[in-house]
Amino acid sequence: MADNIYTDLKKALDDFKTFLDANTPKIKPAITALKSVVPQITDLLDKLIELLGKLKTEVQKLDVTNIPGIAEVSAFTGGVKSLLTAAKDLLPGEAAAIDEVLSVADVVTGLPSIDQVKADILGLLDAIVADLNSLKS
């Protein structure tokens, strides 16, 4: 289970950016060659870029600095996560419902720290999109 969805997102973006930095010189010629065999490769890149743009828009919207009690709500959802994680094995028939609640709790639990990682996430999204666009050319 994620400790904080936003730091997990930042780590995933960091890992993907590191991969692109190391492998773009190898990937770009392969994509160029694949375009004639599998023209959908361009669609794959376009759709990925589009999704990353939507992700960036959602991250930009996050501003929890003016929400009173956000730290307490985060602590509450942290407790909910601990409780449900412990109860999950005792309620195997409710695993899907528990996972749904855990997913929401994970998002809320991470909100107070979003301002700490928001700029990093936005920068990584921009850098990855630039790399993906370079793969298309």
C-alpha positions as CSV (number, residue, x, y, z in Angstrom):
1,M,0.0,0.0,0.0
2,A,1.3,3.4,-0.8
3,D,2.6,5.5,2.0
4,N,1.8,8.7,0.2
5,I,0.3,8.8,-3.3
6,Y,2.1,12.0,-4.2
7,T,5.5,10.8,-3.2
8,D,4.8,7.5,-4.9
9,L,3.8,9.4,-8.1
10,K,7.0,11.5,-7.9
11,K,9.1,8.3,-7.5
12,A,7.4,6.7,-10.5
13,L,8.0,9.8,-12.6
14,D,11.6,10.0,-11.4
15,D,12.1,6.4,-12.3
16,F,10.5,6.8,-15.8
17,K,12.5,10.0,-16.4
18,T,15.7,8.2,-15.4
19,F,14.8,5.4,-17.8
20,L,14.2,7.8,-20.6
21,D,17.4,9.7,-20.0
22,A,19.4,6.4,-20.2
23,N,17.5,4.9,-23.1
24,T,16.2,7.6,-25.4
25,P,19.2,7.2,-27.8
26,K,18.2,3.5,-28.2
27,I,14.5,4.0,-28.2
28,K,14.2,6.8,-30.7
29,P,15.7,4.8,-33.7
30,A,13.5,1.8,-32.8
31,I,10.4,4.0,-32.7
32,T,11.3,5.5,-36.1
33,A,11.7,2.1,-37.6
34,L,8.5,0.8,-35.9
35,K,6.4,3.6,-37.4
36,S,6.4,1.9,-40.8
37,V,5.5,-1.5,-39.3
38,V,3.2,-0.4,-36.4
39,P,2.0,3.1,-37.1
40,Q,0.0,3.1,-33.9
41,I,3.3,3.7,-32.1
42,T,2.7,7.4,-32.7
43,D,-0.8,7.1,-31.2
44,L,0.7,5.4,-28.2
45,L,3.1,8.4,-27.7
46,D,0.3,10.9,-28.3
47,K,-2.1,9.3,-25.9
48,L,0.6,9.0,-23.2
49,I,1.5,12.7,-23.7
50,E,-2.3,13.5,-23.5
51,L,-2.7,11.6,-20.3
52,L,0.4,13.2,-18.7
53,G,-1.1,16.6,-19.6
54,K,-4.3,15.7,-17.8
55,L,-2.3,14.5,-14.8
56,K,-0.4,17.8,-14.8
57,T,-3.7,19.7,-14.9
58,E,-5.0,17.8,-11.9
59,V,-1.8,18.2,-9.9
60,Q,-1.9,22.0,-10.7
61,K,-5.4,22.2,-9.2
62,L,-4.3,20.8,-5.9
63,D,-4.0,23.6,-3.3
64,V,-4.8,22.5,0.2
65,T,-3.1,25.4,2.0
66,N,-6.3,27.1,2.9
67,I,-8.2,24.1,4.1
68,P,-8.6,24.2,7.9
69,G,-8.1,20.9,9.7
70,I,-6.4,19.2,6.8
71,A,-3.6,17.8,9.0
72,E,-6.3,16.3,11.3
73,V,-8.2,14.8,8.4
74,S,-4.9,13.4,7.1
75,A,-4.2,11.8,10.5
76,F,-7.8,10.4,10.5
77,T,-7.4,8.8,7.1
78,G,-4.0,7.5,8.2
79,G,-5.8,5.8,11.1
80,V,-8.5,4.5,8.7
81,K,-5.8,3.0,6.5
82,S,-4.1,1.2,9.5
83,L,-7.4,-0.1,10.7
84,L,-8.6,-1.4,7.4
85,T,-5.3,-2.9,6.4
86,A,-5.3,-4.8,9.7
87,A,-9.0,-5.9,9.2
88,K,-8.6,-6.9,5.6
89,D,-7.5,-10.5,6.3
90,L,-10.5,-10.9,8.7
91,L,-12.9,-9.7,6.1
92,P,-11.8,-11.4,2.8
93,G,-15.3,-11.0,1.3
94,E,-15.0,-7.2,1.7
95,A,-11.5,-6.9,0.0
96,A,-12.8,-4.9,-2.9
97,A,-14.7,-2.4,-0.7
98,I,-11.7,-2.1,1.7
99,D,-9.4,-1.5,-1.3
100,E,-11.8,1.3,-2.5
101,V,-11.8,3.0,0.9
102,L,-8.0,2.6,1.2
103,S,-7.5,4.2,-2.2
104,V,-9.5,7.3,-1.2
105,A,-7.8,7.4,2.2
106,D,-4.4,7.2,0.5
107,V,-5.2,10.3,-1.6
108,V,-6.5,12.3,1.4
109,T,-3.6,11.2,3.7
110,G,-1.1,12.6,1.2
111,L,-2.7,15.9,0.7
112,P,-0.8,17.9,3.4
113,S,2.5,17.1,1.8
114,I,1.4,17.8,-1.8
115,D,2.9,21.4,-1.8
116,Q,6.3,19.8,-0.9
117,V,6.3,17.6,-4.0
118,K,4.0,19.4,-6.4
119,A,6.7,21.5,-8.1
120,D,8.9,18.4,-8.5
121,I,6.0,16.4,-10.0
122,L,5.1,19.3,-12.4
123,G,8.8,19.6,-13.5
124,L,9.1,15.9,-14.1
125,L,5.9,15.8,-16.1
126,D,7.1,18.6,-18.3
127,A,10.5,16.9,-18.8
128,I,8.9,13.5,-19.6
129,V,6.5,15.1,-22.1
130,A,9.5,16.8,-23.8
131,D,11.3,13.5,-24.0
132,L,8.3,11.8,-25.4
133,N,7.8,14.5,-28.0
134,S,11.5,14.1,-29.0
135,L,10.8,10.4,-29.6
136,K,8.1,11.2,-32.1
137,S,10.3,13.4,-34.3
